[in-house]
Amino acid sequence: MNSQCFRFNQTTGNRPRHLRTFIHRVTGLIIASGLLFALGCRQSDQPPTVTAADQARADQLAVQVQLNWYPETEHGGVYQAQADGTYAAAGLNVEIRPGGRATPVAPELDLARCHFAITGADDVIQFRRQGSKVVAVLAAVQNHPRCIMVQAACPVRSFDDFATSGMTLQCQPGRAFLDFLEQRGYLKQVKQVPYHGSVASLVTDPTIAIQAYSFAEPLLAKQQGVQTRQLMVSDLGWNPYSSVLVTTETLIEEQPELVRKFVQATRQGWQHYFDNPALGNAAVLDANQHGMTAEALQFGVEQMKPLAVPQDMTSQDIGMMTLDRWQTLVEQMDSLDPQRAGKVRPGDCFTTAFLRDES
């Protein structure tokens, strides 16, 4: 190599241009490295400040709750407890996971990917039949909102009328309430087709009926100019608890205090929601990305409250369950599926132990 390539004059102004650029770059890197090193030393000498809010969040117990559907009124108490600080006051940092079509509630619990979930009482029995040790710990809705919805202008005014109407029912196959209706002859002249979550067909065709929740779909039809009639399935005796908070036998055995805190806080969330749902509805609206509206949520809570707190109850009774109700439901489901009858004991499906105030 020719050493003349690196020879330069003593005067910096006479240095070759490419060499001056090289030296400037090297010098800049050295200075920058020094600054980073000094900053690193300063940071290691002075740990970051931890605020009281940071410490409070660190001290909270992390809890995940899985919803069985997109965020709606039926989950209002959970969102209310998160939005109004009830969970935080109980020392809980709660993550609410929205559901959707065919949300795998039982597997999520079985695999410990969540601590709690929302489902229906009939689903609890189905899960236990399949081997999942799911336990109901709070039932927010006493009387189930399930109904068959028809146009008010059509001649169907009762399930007896519906049975011989020749109408088409849009519904989700495999739901236990359909087996119940079929067993009692209410679907004998009814054609069943899949339901895709829209009231559009009912609005345009009076021979169409749809499965519905009384606090949701009636408003959707009304907004499109059609009045409807709801045939409540609970009037026939099929009345599973709804918006049921569930967990696992394992969590109850291993972390009973966590279960108690979450159940108590969720119960308060429902009480607050029915008193004033503003914060809960705002949180649901923010979480729902499927066309939910403030009007639908307000309608929902107005229709849902009498189902959650019937006339023979007070807000202090929210969440309660009885063995008689579970016994009836298990017997009904056993009669619908005799081959699996006896696999589930009613007393194993639920506990009210965590609803009781320790004081």
Salt bridges, closest charged atoms under 4 A:
ASP54 OD1 - ARG57 NH2 2.65
ASP84 OD2 - HIS272 ND1 2.95
GLU95 OE2 - ARG97 NE 3.33
GLU108 OE2 - ARG113 NH2 2.98
ASP123 OD2 - ARG175 NH2 3.69
GLU249 OE2 - ARG128 NH2 2.92
ASP334 OD1 - ARG129 NH2 3.13
ASP337 OD2 - ARG129 NH1 3.86
ASP337 OD2 - ARG340 NE 2.77
ASP348 OD2 - ARG345 NE 2.90
GLU358 OE2 - ARG260 NE 3.30
